[in-house]
Amino acid sequence: MEMSIIHYLNVNEGDCTVIQHNSDRVTVIDVCNAQTTNQFAEDAILKASRIPGNFNQKAFPVNPISYLKTLSINSVFRFILTHPDMDHMDGIEDFFSAFRPANFWDTANNCEKQSWGYSKFAESDWLFYKNLRDTDPQDSPKRLVLHAGAQGQYFTTNGSGEAGDGLYVLAPTPTIVASANECGDYNDCSYVILYRTGNHKILFAGDSQDETWDHILENYEQDVVDIDLLIAPHHGRDSNRSYEFLSTLNPALTFFGNARSEHLAYDAWINRGLRYLTNNQAGCMVVDTSTNPMTLYVTNETYAKKVSAHAQYNSALKAYHCQSITR
């Protein structure tokens, strides 16, 4: 059985997820820490494995460009920008230069950036993105602006009635995008994407806010009940919002990104008895979806040994076996 593999990368305080589909197509959702000047240290895993205590994996971020190259990935079929925040497009210009995505999923946002005085992000990345958005290229990459319920070749079908890559858009809606454009808060125009592979359900939540979750629970409740894996909205940061949606999702496991502990919404998960794992603990998280239950690998050997008696290294996945994703 061919493997569908999900990589949730340790990329500082930002997001980047890679999906290697059974079709051999590659999807990348958001990008961060991807400038070609940020070189990926080949011995980062070995260094990280010596870190005691809180694991401190935030100190060893990976560069998505180098990470994909180590997996012999040289092209990307689709790049999905969930919404126009810089921590989701940090290094986008270099990333597109390296992998030439054939398809670019974007939102119909009207975001403008005004000041770059002390920003840690590059204005050139914003200008590159803005050119893609505002010129709307018709050749390469093909820009797609999709809304909830969208269907199309390769992501929901393969054009001949067969299943595509299993990507289902649950949000945003045109109304939600219009509201975000009017108020200038673009988190709620974020994509929320349900990935179905085998019997598993994985939910990529972008930086979705309350209006988005009201829409999802009203229209897609049965699709998001008992999710196997949730990529937390806002990287898991507490964002002054309701977490009632977690009671419906009931995820078997949630991935958090990097943030200071006091900024993470631990209590929303702990109070519901839900498990989570952070980049700062595990480094990069790699999920083999071909097994049932799914199998979790991490790049931090020390963490793997904490939770598994066998922290065996999988050279194909470039990570250590950690555990099965079960309830």
N, C-alpha and C positions, 0 to 999 in steps of 0.2 A: 504493500500500500504506500503510495506516495505521501510524503509528509507535507502538511501545511504548518509553517513555523511562524510564530510571532516573536519579534524582538522589541522589547520596551527598553530604550536606551537611556543610559545614565549621562545626561547632557546638561549639567549644571541645573539652574532653575528654569527649565523650559521643557518642551515636549518633542519627542521624536519616536515614532513607532514604525517598524518595518514588518510587512507581511509577505512571506514567500508562499504564494498560493500553489495548490495542486496543479494548476494550469501552467506553472512555471512563470507566470507573470508576477511582478513585484509591485506592491503598493507601499508608498511611504506616506504617513500621516504626520504632518508638521515636521519642522526641522529646527535644531538649535545647536550652537557650538560647531558649525560646519564650515567656517572659513578655512581655506587651504593653509593659512598660516598657523592654525591650531593643529599641530601634528599629533597623531595618536601614538602613544608610547607602546611599543610592542611588548614591553615587560610590565605593563600596567596591572595585569592580573596578578603577576607574581608579587609586585609591590603591595597590592591591595590585600593579598592573602596574609600579610604579616601585620595588619592593623588590628589591635585588640580593642576591647571595650565597645564603643558605639559603632564600630566598623568603618566610619569615616569615608565612605565611598564617594561622597561629594568631592573629595579632594582628588579623585581620579576620574574625571569625566572623559568620555570618548568623543571622538570626532566622527559623525555619521559617515562622512566620505570615506575615511580610512577603514571604519568598521565594515562597511559594505564591501570594500575592496578585499578585505581579509576573507570574506565569505565568497569571493569570486563573483560578486554581483557587479556587473558593469553597465547595466541599463535599468531604468525604472519605467514601468508601464504607466503608472498613474501616481501623481503627487496630489495629496489632498491638503489644502490649507484650511483648517477648521474655521479660522477667523483672523482678522488683520492685526493681531498683537505681535510685537517684535520678538517675544520669546517663543513664538511659533514659526518665525521665518528668519531666524538668526543664521546667516550663511546661505540664504536661498540662492543668491547669485552664483556662488561657487558650486553649490550643490547641483543646480541646473546645468552648469557648464560641464560638470563631471559625468552626469547621468542622462542628460537630455530627455526628461520625461515626455512621453508621447501625449499624455493627457494631464490636464491641470484642473482640479476641482476648486472652484472659488465661490465666493458669495457676492451678491449684488450690493456690497457695502459702499458707502460714500466717505469712508474714513480718510482723513488728511492728517499728516504729521507736520508740526510747525517748528519745534525746537529740538536741537541736537546738542545743546551746550555741554552737558555732562553725561550724556547717554552712553551706556556700555555697548550699545548696538551701533551698527554701521549705517549711516544714511544711504550709502550705495545700495544696501539690501532693500530698503524701503523704496528707493527710486526704481530699482529693478522690478520689484513687485508691482508698483504703481503703473509702470509701463505695460506689464502683462495685463493688468486689470483694465486700464483705460484704452489701450489699443485693441484689446480683444483679438489676439492672433487667430487666424483661421487655419493655419497649417500646423506648425510645431512650436510649442505644444498646443494641442487643441484645448481651448478653455471651455469648461462646462460649468454652468451655474445651475445647481440642482436644488430641488425642494423636497419636502417630505412626500414619500410615496413614489418618487421618481423611479422609472424603470428604463433600462437601456442595455445595449449590447455590451457584453463582457463583464458588467458589474452585477446585473441580475440575471441576464440570459446570455447565451452565446449566439443568438440570432436564429437558431434552428430549433427552438423549443427546449434546448438543454439548459441546465443551470449554468450560470456564469460563476464569478468569483465569490458570490455569497455576500455582497455588500448592499445593505438596505438603508436608505436614508430615512431617518425618523424625524429629523429637524435640520434646518429651520423651515418655516412656512413663509410665503411672501409677506403675510401680515406681520410676523415676528421680525423679519428683516426691515420692513418699513418702520416699525416701532423703534428698532435699534438705530436706524439712520436718523430718526427724528430726535432721539434723546442723546445720541452720541456715545452710548454704551454698547459696544459691539460684541460683548460676551454673549448676549442672547441671540445673536444671529449666527452663532457657532453651529457647525455641523454636529449632529449626533448620529453615529453610524452603528448599526447592528451587523455584526459579522457572524454568519451561520456557516459552520463547517462540520460535516458529520452530524452528530447529535449535539454539538456544543454551540453555546451562544456567548459571544464576546461583545461587549458594548464599549465603544469609544466615545467619550462624553465631551471632548473639547473643553471649552470654558462655559458650558451651558448654565443658564440661570433659571430662576423660578418659572418665568413665563414659558420657557421651553419645556420644563418638566410637567407643567400643567397640561400642555398640549400632548406630550407623549403619553401620560397616564390616561388621558381622555380618549386617545385614538389608537394607542398601541399597547395597552396594558397587558394583554395576554402574550404579546411578543417579548416583553421585558420581565416577565415573572421568572424568578429563580435563575438569574444570569449565572453562568459559570465563571466569568471573569469580567470585572469592570475596570476600565482605565478611568480613574477618578476625575471628575471635573475640576478644573483649576489646579491640576497636579495634586489634589488632596488638600489644598489650602482652605482654611476657614474663610468664607467670603460673604459673611452676613446674609445667609440665605437659609431657606428651609431644606432639611434633609429628609423630609417625609417620604420622598421617592425611594429611599433605601429600603423601606419596609416592604415595598412591592418588588423591587429588584432582588433583594435578598441574595447578594452575590456570594458565591462560594469563596472568592478571593478578590481583593481589590489591589491594584497597583497605584501607589503614590509616587510622585516625583520627589525632587529635592526642595526643601524649604526648611527654615528654622523650625524646631519642634513646636515652639509656641504659636506658630502660624498654621500648623496642620490641624485638621478637623478630626483628631483622634476620637473625641467623645461621641461623635455621631455614629461611628462604627462600633466602638466599645460598648455603648449603651444598648446596641442591638445584637451584641454577640457576634459581630462580623469580623472576619480576619482581613488583615491588610499587610502589605509588604512595601517597603520604601526603597528607592534607589540608594539612599544612604546606607541601608543595611546590605543590600544584595548586589549593588553595582547594576549591571544590565540584567534584565530578566528575560529568559527565553522559554517559550512555551511550545511544546510539541503537541499539536492538536490531533494527531493521528491515533493517539492512545485513548483509552476510555477507562478511568478518567484521564484527563490531560496530564502531561508530565512537565514539571517545572525544573528548569536549569537556571543557575545564576553564575555570574562571572567572579563572584567573591567566594573563594574556596573556604575561607574561615566561616562564613555564614552557612554555607552548605553543610559543613561538618557539624554545625550547631544543631541542625534540624534533621540531619540524615546520618545514618551509620555508614553510608557508602557515598562519599563525595567524589565519585568517579568522573574523570574528565572526558567529555565527548568532543573529540577533535572536530567533527563535522559541524557541531553547534557552537564551538569555541566557548564552552561553559561547563560548569560542574553540575552533576545531577543533584537535585535538592529534594523534591517530594512530588507526590501526586496531588492534583487540585481536587480535593473532595470536600464535602460538607461536614 
